[in-house]
Amino acid sequence: MIAAADAGHGGLNVANDYAGVIWRAPLNPGGVVQLILDIGQMASFDTVALFGVRFTGSAGALNFYTRSAPGEAWTLVAPAQPVFAGAQSLADGRGVSLFAADQPIVNRQVLIEVYSATAGFVEVARAVIGARIVLERNFSFGASIGVKDLGSLEFSRRGVLLRASGAKLRTVALTFSSARKTEVEAMTQPLFERIGNTECVALVTDPAPDVLRQRRCYFGPLVGDLSQTWRRADAWEAKVNLVSAF
């Protein structure tokens, strides 16, 4: 449910995985718009991420509220924070907003209030609500950060360059070399079984709110073989390869 939306850019657009399909709400004269996300039932979550965000106001900030059912009073769960953690946005100019709670929240609806010192508009392409998966021994050297170019480059038989431009999608490949048996059974394997290679997941390599946090946030499908190898006693190796739509 959305408090305001431009024609053709309704709130349901934040629930699909098409980067170009967005919710757009003009800021009212008071400089405030509201986006309400309804999970549909009581659920436990600790992270809310907004991908593909464009914001034209000045000194923008976000408030996050939750409630258990429509019509009930909202409870503030996070004080005002900047729309973006830093000025270093993505190449397409669309940013990422992130709220990460210290403890799990059990509720049904989330209200995101965006306010600005000046008039403008707000756009969001994808909203993600979920619970973080952080492995106990979750660091391994070998992370690979790259780009998937959807264009093509060839030469004709006469040596003429033939180029068809396409989108450049960010990619990241991570290796967790020492996941515990209980983590595989209770966390990573259920995740892989649920999303497979066709659904999408949000990945934040480091949530620290510094100037480059937006570049450490990814959203897209997992590609390749979603297997986990038993390497040592109580140590499993899990590999994640993600192509980001944003």
Disulfide bonds with the S-S distance in Angstrom:
none
